[in-house]
Amino acid sequence: MKIIIREAKIIDPKSPFHHQVVDVKIKDGILEKIGKNLAKDLDYEEITHPDLHLSQGWMDSSVSLGEPGFEDRETITNGLQVAAKSGFTAIALQPNSFPVLDNQSQIQFVKQKATTTATDLFPIGALTKNSEGTDLAELFDMKNAGAIAFGDYGKSLSNANLLKIGLQYVQDFDGLVITFCQDEKIKGSGVVNEGVVSTRLGLKGIPNLAEEVIVARNLFLLEYTGGKIHIPTISTAKSVELIREAKAKGLQVTCSVAVHNLVLTDKKLDGFDTRYKVSPPLRTEKDRVALLAGVTDNTIDLITSDHNPMDIEHKKMEFDGAKNGTIGLESAFGSLLTLLPLETIVAKLTNAKSVFKIEHSEIAEGKTANITLFTSENEWVFSKENILSKSKNSAFLGCKMKGKVVGIYNNKTLILS
């Protein structure tokens, strides 16, 4: 495929063309020529769009797709198409399928399903067998099969000694352990953030302490064992503070925050709408502001959609019994741009490549074309028509958005939104 992208503003601090408005000529997957007013070529398809911006391709560090086992929620093929039209040239696939991705053959299966797609799929292997928290899974075999990290999605490992052994073991092959943090005993039967809103609504609460005590424990374990961990989707002010202190000590810890925890608070729960039932739960405005500060000062390394499709049978029901999760790929960029500077968003949507040791492809002549195209100005409201996923459980319906994804180019393939 041969294309020329006209008058795009480059957002890439590592590129010699950063902040410049240029034309970009791509041939056979390579950035062939970058400059102003490139000559017209009838062999090349031209891409033009008002307010066009171009950055390195984005990567989402936490995406659930269902397949294998839960294809009614989402398939790998459609999920990767949704990711592409949402601006992501790569996703990290969570292991919470059926069966769980806890061995070499399961990792090979999901990778094989994505061999011809524009968006790259990088699987996360389960840390423990069947994500049950009892025995370590086949970590080294999964690493060799292509797993980029190991973690049990949405499950906190109660056995501290098993986590200690896991952290020690993966150092032999430079592995990364992902540690979701939530004490199940403190959480109990809680379903939402513990606070004024949960008390008023009569819903059982999950205190901030349930997250923070496990964040503190896991950081102590990391200090003891060495190695590196990634703490996903933190949600409280104290968690930000604990991780900030750990980084100051020199510990190899990274963390992420979900878009919905940056944008929404537990005040959304007033209508008992289960679209807002997520894990960790939506917290208070104080926590949301602290999370934004953590993004700004780089305590928080990544922003993720934490895309988690759920079928209507498990979502449209009594609040206590509904499953956790919201889809978020389609709404991630537009909602973030209402809160944060454009360059901060691009950094947090591309940093996952550094965390998971995936090669960056900077915007420079001769480099592989792995890019995202987007605008930054237009304002709009997210509606059902904007949902591309099979499942429709979006917490962002009716939310104001700013900017739009135009498309991606990756793996010699152009996908326009």
Summary of the structure (lengths in Angstrom):
residues: 417
radius of gyration: 20.9
end to end distance: 17.8
largest distance: 66.0
contacts: 1531
relative contact order: 0.17
helix: 33%
strand: 23%
